[in-house]
Amino acid sequence: MGASGCLLYYFQNYAHALGGGIAIPKVFWLAYVLWFWYFLPLLLGCDRRLSRQLRLAYWIFWANMLLRVIAELWMMYVSHNWHPYWGIAHDFFSATLVALLWFKIPKTNSLDGIGCFNLQVTGAMFSIEAYFAWYMLSHIPSDNGPVYFVPGNGEHVTIMFLTWLVVMVLTVQQFFLARKWLYA
């Protein structure tokens, strides 16, 4: 993920890829989005130590995100009709889905509690992502095509600080998740 983040940073900022430039904290945020929404659900969904209901919740969530990435990438790079409002709408849908899944999971053991807490963090990330998308829409004008990222110039110091803060909180949460999950 680190190597792909470096490539993304290079292409967006120096090769002028579709979507505009991207700031370093936004690369870290994107890495966490990919981790929480695509890779971690697969790992937790396959962990037989978790209850069947929790694993099923992660698989349902992962299928939802798989459909999103297929539709979003198609709309961005093939049909060229993607708009951040589509992402915001899916963010709210996904936050609701996570909440519904979380309420249906019986917390039968401590490992399920850890997995459920991680699911809650994942759900909260959708509100943060919706805010970031709204910020991008309302604060980053472009005459050069669609904007998919916040650039790393001095105009967006507040959102960069907020992004770094969120990345640090997620890093601490993942450290504790890893310790409890791997050594349970």
KENU-530397 format. One record per residue (C-alpha): chain; x negated, y, z. Coordinates in Angstrom, 2 decimals. Each point is the difference from the previous one (the first is absolute). Example, Ala and Ser with C-alpha at 12.3 -4.5 7.8 and 13.67 -1.06 7.14 Angstrom:
// KENU-530397
('A', (-12.30, -4.50, 7.80))
('A', (-1.37, 3.44, -0.66))
This chain:
// KENU-530397
('A', (0.00, 0.00, 0.00))
('A', (-2.92, 2.30, 0.67))
('A', (-1.43, -0.53, -3.47))
('A', (3.38, 0.54, -1.64))
('A', (0.43, 3.18, 2.08))
('A', (-3.35, 1.31, -1.26))
('A', (1.00, -0.78, -3.58))
('A', (3.36, 1.71, 0.44))
('A', (-1.70, 3.07, 1.47))
('A', (-2.42, 0.16, -2.92))
('A', (2.63, -0.48, -2.72))
('A', (2.48, 2.44, 1.51))
('A', (-2.54, 2.74, 0.70))
('A', (-2.61, -0.36, -2.74))
('A', (1.63, -1.94, -2.84))
('A', (3.21, 2.05, 0.29))
('A', (2.30, -3.01, 0.22))
('A', (3.78, 0.33, -0.06))
('A', (1.36, 1.45, 3.24))
('A', (-2.66, 2.59, 0.80))
('A', (-2.84, 0.15, 2.50))
('A', (0.08, -1.75, 3.36))
('A', (-1.50, 1.01, 3.34))
('A', (-2.07, -2.46, 2.05))
('A', (2.53, -0.27, 2.86))
('A', (2.67, -0.83, -2.58))
('A', (-2.20, -2.84, -1.30))
('A', (-0.11, -1.40, 3.54))
('A', (3.79, 0.43, 0.32))
('A', (0.50, -1.83, -3.30))
('A', (-2.27, -2.81, 1.22))
('A', (2.12, -0.38, 3.13))
('A', (3.19, 0.07, -2.06))
('A', (-1.35, -2.84, -2.13))
('A', (-1.14, -1.89, 3.08))
('A', (3.25, 0.39, 1.97))
('A', (2.39, -0.40, -2.93))
('A', (-1.66, -2.72, -2.08))
('A', (-2.87, -1.88, 1.63))
('A', (0.84, -0.16, 3.72))
('A', (3.59, -1.23, -0.61))
('A', (-1.45, -2.90, -2.00))
('A', (-2.39, -0.91, 2.80))
('A', (2.64, 0.25, 2.71))
('A', (2.58, -1.73, -2.16))
('A', (-2.30, -3.01, -0.28))
('A', (-0.91, -0.21, 3.71))
('A', (1.84, -3.05, 1.35))
('A', (-0.61, 1.17, 3.58))
('A', (2.67, 2.66, -0.58))
('A', (3.68, -0.87, 0.21))
('A', (1.76, -1.00, -3.18))
('A', (2.22, 3.10, 0.20))
('A', (-2.97, 2.36, 0.25))
('A', (-1.81, -1.68, -2.87))
('A', (3.19, 0.21, -2.08))
('A', (0.31, 3.71, 0.84))
('A', (-3.53, 0.59, -1.28))
('A', (0.76, -1.95, -3.20))
('A', (3.20, 1.98, -0.62))
('A', (-1.90, 3.22, 0.60))
('A', (-2.82, -1.09, -2.32))
('A', (2.47, -0.90, -2.78))
('A', (1.55, 3.47, 0.35))
('A', (-3.42, 1.60, -0.36))
('A', (-0.94, -2.24, -2.93))
('A', (3.10, 1.20, -1.85))
('A', (-0.97, 3.58, 0.84))
('A', (-3.52, -0.27, -1.35))
('A', (1.17, -1.62, -3.23))
('A', (2.65, 2.68, -0.58))
('A', (-2.19, 2.90, 1.10))
('A', (-3.03, -0.93, -2.07))
('A', (2.22, -0.61, -3.05))
('A', (1.69, 3.37, 0.46))
('A', (-3.32, 1.81, 0.55))
('A', (-2.15, -1.49, -2.72))
('A', (2.36, -1.47, -2.62))
('A', (3.33, 1.82, -0.12))
('A', (-1.39, 3.20, 1.59))
('A', (3.25, 0.74, 1.81))
('A', (-1.06, -0.48, 3.62))
('A', (0.71, 2.82, 2.40))
('A', (-0.96, 0.20, 3.68))
('A', (3.72, 0.08, 0.85))
('A', (0.14, -3.66, -1.06))
('A', (-2.74, -0.77, 2.51))
('A', (1.68, 2.02, 2.74))
('A', (3.30, -1.81, -0.59))
('A', (-1.77, -3.36, 0.20))
('A', (-1.83, 1.14, 3.14))
('A', (3.33, 0.60, 1.75))
('A', (1.38, -3.29, -1.31))
('A', (-3.08, -1.88, 1.22))
('A', (0.04, 1.66, 3.44))
('A', (3.63, -1.09, 0.35))
('A', (-0.84, -3.51, -1.19))
('A', (-2.84, -0.29, 2.54))
('A', (2.29, 1.20, 2.80))
('A', (2.67, -2.55, -0.95))
('A', (-2.56, -2.79, -0.21))
('A', (-1.54, 0.99, 3.33))
('A', (3.36, -0.07, 1.81))
('A', (0.67, -3.56, -1.21))
('A', (-3.27, -1.46, 1.28))
('A', (0.07, -1.69, 3.41))
('A', (-3.20, 0.84, 1.85))
('A', (-0.75, -3.51, 1.25))
('A', (-3.71, 0.28, 0.81))
('A', (-2.75, 2.59, 0.41))
('A', (-1.32, -0.55, -3.51))
('A', (3.46, 0.73, -1.41))
('A', (0.00, 3.18, 2.10))
('A', (-3.25, 1.06, -1.62))
('A', (1.34, -0.80, -3.47))
('A', (3.23, 1.87, 0.73))
('A', (-1.89, 3.06, 1.21))
('A', (-2.04, -0.06, -3.20))
('A', (3.26, -0.19, -1.97))
('A', (1.22, 3.10, 1.86))
('A', (-3.22, 1.85, -0.86))
('A', (0.48, -1.03, -3.63))
('A', (3.54, 1.36, 0.06))
('A', (-1.16, 3.29, 1.52))
('A', (-2.53, 0.37, -2.82))
('A', (2.88, 0.46, -2.45))
('A', (1.10, 3.19, 1.76))
('A', (-3.57, 1.27, -0.15))
('A', (-0.28, -0.94, -3.68))
('A', (3.30, 1.77, -0.77))
('A', (-1.30, 3.14, 1.71))
('A', (-3.28, -0.18, -1.92))
('A', (1.91, -0.37, -3.29))
('A', (2.26, 2.92, 0.88))
('A', (-3.08, 2.09, 0.84))
('A', (-1.55, -0.86, -3.33))
('A', (3.19, 0.98, -1.84))
('A', (0.41, 3.31, 1.77))
('A', (-3.63, 1.14, 0.34))
('A', (-1.97, -1.27, -3.01))
('A', (0.95, 1.60, -3.30))
('A', (-1.34, -1.42, -3.26))
('A', (-0.09, 1.11, -3.59))
('A', (-2.04, -3.07, -0.99))
('A', (2.57, -2.76, 0.44))
('A', (1.29, -1.93, 3.00))
('A', (-1.60, 0.28, 3.42))
('A', (-0.20, -3.21, 2.02))
('A', (-2.58, 1.02, 2.62))
('A', (-1.03, 2.93, 2.18))
('A', (-3.30, 1.44, -1.25))
('A', (-2.95, 0.57, 2.30))
('A', (-0.19, 3.76, -0.28))
('A', (0.18, 2.47, 2.88))
('A', (3.66, 0.85, -0.63))
('A', (1.32, -3.06, 1.82))
('A', (-1.93, -0.01, 3.28))
('A', (3.04, -0.67, 2.18))
('A', (1.18, -3.05, -1.95))
('A', (-3.58, -1.31, -0.14))
('A', (-0.29, 0.31, 3.79))
('A', (3.34, -1.76, 0.44))
('A', (-1.09, -2.75, -2.40))
('A', (-3.27, -0.53, 1.89))
('A', (1.95, -0.14, 3.27))
('A', (2.39, -2.65, -1.39))
('A', (-2.93, -2.01, -1.42))
('A', (-1.75, 0.05, 3.40))
('A', (3.16, -1.14, 1.83))
('A', (0.49, -2.82, -2.53))
('A', (-3.64, -1.01, 0.41))
('A', (0.39, -0.31, 3.77))
('A', (3.27, -1.92, -0.43))
('A', (-1.62, -2.41, -2.46))
('A', (-2.97, -0.52, 2.32))
('A', (2.34, -1.06, 2.81))
('A', (2.12, -2.10, -2.37))
('A', (-3.09, -1.82, -1.24))
('A', (-1.26, -0.70, 3.52))
('A', (3.34, -1.32, 1.24))
('A', (1.00, -1.80, -3.20))
('A', (-3.32, -1.68, -0.76))
('A', (-0.67, -1.07, 3.59))
('A', (3.55, -0.99, 0.99))
